[in-house]
Amino acid sequence: MRVVKNCSASASGVNITKRPGEVVGNRVMTGQIASDNLPTISVIIPMKNEEEYIGRCLQSVLDQDYPEELIEVIVVDGGSNDSSLEIVKKLAEEHPNIELMGGPGVNCPAAMNIGIKSAAGELISKIDAHGYVASDFLRMSIEYLTEDEEIKCVGGPIRPVPETSIAEANAGARSSVFGVGKSGYSMNKKPQFVYTVQCGTYERSVFGEIGLFDESLQFGEDEEVNWRIRKRGYKIFATPDIRFFYVPRNSFGKLFRQYYNYGVARVKVIQRHPDFFRIKHIIPTVFIVTLFATGILGICSHFFLRLFVGSAIAYLIVSLAFSAVISSKRSWKYLGLLPISFAALHFGYGIGFARGIVGLCSLDGTRRSRRKVDS
């Protein structure tokens, strides 16, 4: 076991190259082509306070049907203060291909960068500590990744594993087109080229071309790095044969906060890549602003009051319709929960996106003021 403590929040300074035959942990990596012509792969697991899930996550990686000697597992901690570290250390004592790195201040993209620069594998697989993978996850990922030179990242639809009724409702909302549009959660269950995947497996060499993960993004790092891959002319492929299981948030408040953070991050991604913008990105914010504006103006105007009431009723009708469709396939007990999940998701994202715009405008204003003072 190799335990590296208190890595910097930035991944700079970590050697990105590993040579064939170099010792990693307690074993020797086989280099670019293994004796059985299978590639080596480094699994990177960013983690922070995941004591309930990290054990199952790691065990699912250890249970892969891919040769164990070709798998390196790197857990990068972000400053956990629960028993997550103890769980990882105990497993690492039994399995020398598990390494523990990280420390306080390391966010998810920084964790990925630390892992990538320390990795010895030809391929890089990102796995969230809050979920787990099927026993053939790595084998299927490698099979699809290596069949086409233009494919640099592969993944699959997110498969929710809810633990409560609210989590089930939140998962249903996230898997609905009304909830999130077309995404890794609402993806058609058929092989297809996509814009992004969560928990992708990458050719390591692609990071030498496009750069590493953007460490300024607390959330949304997957879609940002995947966008750069596609802009480079490469493809991202998703197939239901690659199975990643994720535990949804078990409260409406947690879902709201999660999508609030997504909304804030989405603005940052669009700022860096204006061509990433799609109309669907601003629909929740436009709806919320419309509700707020017509509600305020409705105090003094019957026209705006009717517009406010009409907009709210229209949203409720559409939400109930999608809730009914989902409930008919799962259980009618979710009919009263799903509209709340949809609202938490939409309002969380919409308010977060608005907050991101305000923050961006404030930053631009501060920069202009500084330039005037300097001049």
C-alpha positions in Angstrom: 0.0 0.0 0.0 1.2 3.5 -0.7 -0.4 6.3 1.3 0.3 9.9 0.2 -1.0 12.5 2.6 -1.7 16.2 2.2 -1.3 16.5 -1.5 -1.8 20.1 -2.7 -5.2 21.1 -3.9 -3.6 21.7 -7.2 -2.2 18.7 -9.1 0.8 20.6 -10.4 4.1 19.2 -9.6 3.0 15.5 -9.8 4.9 13.6 -12.4 2.6 12.6 -15.3 4.8 9.9 -16.8 5.4 6.3 -15.5 7.7 4.0 -17.4 7.2 0.3 -18.0 8.6 -1.8 -15.2 8.3 1.1 -12.7 7.1 0.1 -9.2 3.7 1.5 -8.3 2.6 0.7 -4.8 3.9 -2.8 -4.3 3.7 -4.0 -7.8 5.3 -3.5 -11.3 3.2 -2.0 -14.1 3.5 -3.9 -17.3 4.0 -0.9 -19.6 2.1 -0.1 -22.8 1.2 -3.7 -23.8 0.8 -6.4 -21.3 2.0 -9.9 -22.0 -1.6 -10.9 -22.9 -2.0 -7.8 -25.1 -4.4 -6.2 -22.7 -3.9 -2.6 -21.7 -3.2 -1.5 -18.1 -5.8 0.8 -16.5 -5.8 3.2 -13.6 -9.0 3.6 -11.7 -9.3 7.0 -10.0 -11.9 7.5 -7.3 -12.3 11.0 -5.9 -13.6 10.8 -2.3 -14.8 13.0 0.5 -16.9 11.7 3.5 -18.2 8.6 1.7 -18.0 6.2 4.6 -21.4 4.6 3.7 -20.4 3.9 0.1 -16.6 3.8 -0.5 -16.3 0.2 0.7 -18.9 -1.0 -1.8 -17.3 1.1 -4.5 -13.9 -0.3 -4.0 -15.1 -3.8 -3.7 -16.9 -3.5 -7.0 -13.5 -2.5 -8.6 -11.7 -5.4 -6.9 -14.4 -7.8 -8.2 -13.7 -6.9 -11.8 -13.4 -9.8 -14.3 -10.4 -7.9 -15.8 -7.0 -9.2 -14.8 -6.2 -7.8 -11.4 -2.5 -7.3 -12.1 -3.5 -4.8 -14.9 -5.6 -2.7 -12.6 -4.3 0.2 -10.5 -6.7 1.8 -8.0 -6.1 5.3 -6.8 -8.3 6.9 -4.2 -7.8 10.6 -3.9 -9.3 12.1 -0.7 -10.6 15.6 -0.4 -10.3 15.9 3.4 -12.7 13.4 4.8 -13.4 13.7 8.5 -15.5 10.5 8.8 -14.3 6.9 8.7 -13.7 6.9 4.9 -9.9 6.9 5.2 -9.9 4.0 7.6 -12.0 2.0 5.3 -9.7 2.6 2.3 -6.6 1.9 4.4 -7.9 -1.4 5.6 -8.7 -2.5 2.1 -5.3 -1.3 0.8 -3.6 -3.4 3.4 -5.2 -6.5 1.8 -4.9 -5.3 -1.8 -1.5 -3.8 -2.8 -2.9 -2.3 -6.0 -4.9 0.3 -4.0 -3.3 3.6 -3.3 -4.5 6.5 -1.2 -3.6 10.1 -1.9 -5.0 13.5 -1.3 -5.8 15.7 1.6 -7.8 18.8 2.7 -8.7 21.3 -0.1 -8.6 18.7 -2.9 -11.8 19.0 -4.9 -13.0 16.5 -7.5 -11.2 17.8 -10.6 -8.0 18.3 -8.6 -8.4 14.8 -7.3 -8.6 13.5 -10.9 -5.5 15.5 -11.9 -3.5 14.1 -9.0 -4.6 10.7 -9.9 -3.9 11.1 -13.6 -0.4 12.4 -13.0 0.4 9.6 -10.6 -1.2 6.9 -12.7 0.7 4.2 -14.4 -2.0 2.8 -16.7 -2.5 3.4 -20.3 -6.2 4.1 -19.7 -7.9 6.2 -17.0 -11.3 5.3 -15.5 -13.1 7.8 -13.2 -15.5 6.2 -10.7 -17.5 8.2 -8.2 -17.2 7.0 -4.6 -21.0 7.5 -4.2 -21.7 4.6 -6.5 -20.3 1.3 -7.7 -19.7 -0.6 -11.0 -20.7 -3.9 -12.5 -18.1 -6.7 -12.5 -17.5 -6.3 -16.3 -17.3 -2.4 -16.1 -13.6 -2.2 -17.0 -13.6 -5.0 -19.5 -16.6 -3.5 -21.4 -15.2 0.0 -21.2 -11.8 -1.1 -22.6 -13.5 -3.2 -25.4 -15.5 -0.2 -26.7 -12.7 2.3 -26.1 -10.1 0.4 -28.1 -12.3 -0.5 -31.1 -12.2 2.9 -32.7 -9.2 5.3 -32.7 -11.5 8.3 -32.8 -13.2 7.3 -29.5 -11.3 8.8 -26.5 -13.9 8.4 -23.8 -16.7 5.8 -23.1 -19.4 5.4 -20.5 -22.9 4.3 -20.0 -26.3 5.5 -18.7 -26.4 6.2 -15.0 -28.3 3.4 -13.2 -29.9 4.8 -10.0 -30.0 2.6 -6.9 -32.4 4.5 -4.6 -32.5 3.6 -0.9 -35.7 5.5 0.1 -39.0 6.5 -1.5 -37.7 10.1 -1.8 -34.5 8.9 -3.4 -36.6 6.8 -5.9 -38.6 9.9 -6.8 -35.4 12.0 -7.2 -34.0 9.3 -9.4 -37.2 9.3 -11.5 -37.0 13.0 -12.0 -33.4 12.8 -13.0 -34.1 10.1 -15.5 -36.9 12.1 -17.1 -36.5 14.4 -20.1 -38.7 16.9 -18.3 -36.3 16.8 -15.4 -32.9 17.2 -17.1 -33.4 17.1 -20.8 -31.1 14.6 -22.7 -28.3 13.6 -20.4 -26.5 10.6 -18.9 -29.6 10.1 -16.7 -32.2 10.3 -19.4 -30.1 8.7 -22.1 -31.7 6.2 -24.5 -30.7 2.7 -23.6 -29.0 2.0 -26.8 -25.3 2.5 -28.0 -24.8 6.0 -29.2 -22.3 8.9 -29.6 -23.0 11.5 -26.9 -21.8 14.9 -25.7 -20.7 13.7 -22.3 -20.8 10.8 -19.8 -20.4 10.5 -16.1 -17.7 8.2 -14.8 -16.0 7.8 -18.2 -13.0 5.7 -19.2 -10.4 7.6 -21.2 -7.3 7.0 -23.2 -4.7 8.6 -21.0 -2.9 10.1 -24.0 -5.9 12.4 -24.7 -5.1 14.5 -21.6 -1.8 15.3 -23.1 -3.6 16.9 -26.0 -6.5 18.7 -24.3 -5.1 19.3 -20.9 -6.3 18.0 -17.5 -9.6 18.6 -15.6 -10.4 22.3 -14.7 -9.7 22.6 -11.0 -11.7 25.8 -10.7 -14.9 23.8 -11.3 -16.4 22.4 -8.1 -19.0 20.7 -10.2 -19.5 20.0 -13.9 -15.9 18.9 -14.5 -17.0 15.9 -16.6 -18.9 17.7 -19.2 -16.2 20.5 -19.4 -13.4 18.1 -20.1 -15.5 16.0 -22.4 -16.5 19.1 -24.4 -12.8 19.7 -25.0 -12.4 16.2 -26.2 -15.1 16.6 -28.7 -13.8 20.0 -29.8 -10.5 18.3 -30.6 -12.4 16.2 -33.1 -12.7 13.0 -31.0 -15.8 11.0 -30.1 -17.5 10.0 -26.8 -19.4 6.8 -26.9 -22.1 5.5 -24.5 -23.6 2.1 -24.2 -25.8 0.3 -21.7 -23.2 -2.5 -21.7 -21.1 -0.2 -19.4 -22.9 -0.2 -16.1 -22.3 2.3 -13.3 -24.7 2.4 -10.4 -25.3 5.5 -8.4 -27.1 6.2 -5.1 -29.4 9.2 -5.6 -29.8 11.9 -3.0 -32.3 10.9 -0.3 -33.9 14.3 0.4 -35.4 17.1 -1.7 -33.1 19.6 0.0 -30.0 17.6 -1.1 -31.3 17.4 -4.6 -31.9 21.1 -4.6 -28.4 21.9 -3.4 -26.9 19.4 -5.9 -28.6 21.1 -8.8 -27.9 24.6 -7.5 -24.2 23.7 -7.6 -24.7 22.3 -11.2 -26.3 25.6 -12.2 -23.5 27.7 -10.9 -20.9 25.5 -12.5 -22.8 25.5 -15.9 -22.2 29.2 -16.2 -18.5 28.8 -15.7 -18.4 26.1 -18.4 -20.3 28.3 -20.8 -17.9 31.2 -19.9 -14.9 29.1 -20.9 -16.7 27.5 -23.9 -19.4 29.8 -25.4 -20.1 27.3 -28.1 -21.2 24.8 -25.3 -24.3 26.9 -24.7 -27.7 25.5 -25.6 -31.1 27.1 -25.1 -32.1 24.3 -22.6 -29.4 25.6 -20.3 -31.4 28.8 -19.5 -35.0 27.5 -19.6 -35.2 26.9 -15.8 -33.8 30.3 -15.0 -36.0 32.1 -17.5 -39.0 30.4 -16.0 -38.1 31.3 -12.5 -37.4 35.0 -13.4 -40.7 35.0 -15.3 -42.6 33.7 -12.2 -40.8 36.2 -9.9 -41.4 39.2 -12.2 -45.0 38.4 -13.0 -45.7 37.7 -9.3 -44.3 41.1 -8.2 -46.0 43.0 -11.0 -49.2 41.0 -10.4 -49.6 42.9 -7.1 -50.5 46.0 -9.1 -51.7 44.5 -12.4 -54.4 41.9 -13.1 -52.7 41.1 -16.4 -49.5 40.1 -14.8 -51.3 38.3 -12.0 -53.1 36.2 -14.6 -49.8 35.5 -16.3 -48.2 34.4 -13.1 -51.1 32.1 -12.2 -51.2 30.7 -15.7 -47.5 30.0 -15.8 -47.6 28.3 -12.4 -50.6 26.2 -13.4 -49.1 25.2 -16.7 -45.9 24.1 -15.0 -47.9 22.1 -12.4 -49.9 20.4 -15.1 -46.8 19.3 -17.1 -45.1 18.2 -13.9 -48.1 16.1 -12.9 -48.3 14.6 -16.3 -44.7 13.4 -16.3 -45.1 12.3 -12.7 -48.1 10.2 -13.7 -46.3 8.6 -16.6 -43.3 7.7 -14.3 -45.5 6.5 -11.5 -47.5 4.3 -13.8 -44.3 2.4 -14.6 -42.9 2.3 -11.1 -45.5 2.8 -8.3 -48.4 5.3 -7.8 -46.9 6.1 -4.4 -44.5 8.4 -6.2 -47.2 10.6 -7.8 -47.1 13.0 -4.8 -43.3 13.0 -4.5 -42.2 13.4 -8.1 -43.6 17.0 -8.5 -41.5 18.0 -5.5 -38.5 16.3 -7.0 -39.0 18.1 -10.3 -39.4 21.4 -8.5 -36.2 20.9 -6.4 -34.3 20.0 -9.5 -35.6 22.9 -11.7 -35.6 25.6 -9.1 -32.2 24.5 -7.7 -30.6 24.6 -11.1 -32.4 27.7 -12.2 -31.4 29.7 -9.1 -27.9 28.4 -9.3 -27.5 29.4 -12.9 -28.8 32.9 -12.0 -26.4 33.1 -9.1 -23.6 32.1 -11.5 -24.5 34.9 -13.9 -24.6 37.4 -11.1 -21.2 36.2 -9.9 -19.8 36.4 -13.4 -21.2 40.0 -13.9 -19.8 41.0 -10.5 -16.4 39.7 -11.4 -16.4 41.4 -14.7 -17.4 44.7 -13.0 -14.6 44.3 -10.5 -12.1 43.7 -13.2 -13.2 46.8 -15.2 -13.0 48.9 -12.0 -9.5 47.7 -11.4 -8.4 48.5 -15.0 -9.8 52.1 -14.6 -7.8 52.5 -11.4 -4.7 51.1 -12.9 -5.0 53.4 -16.0 
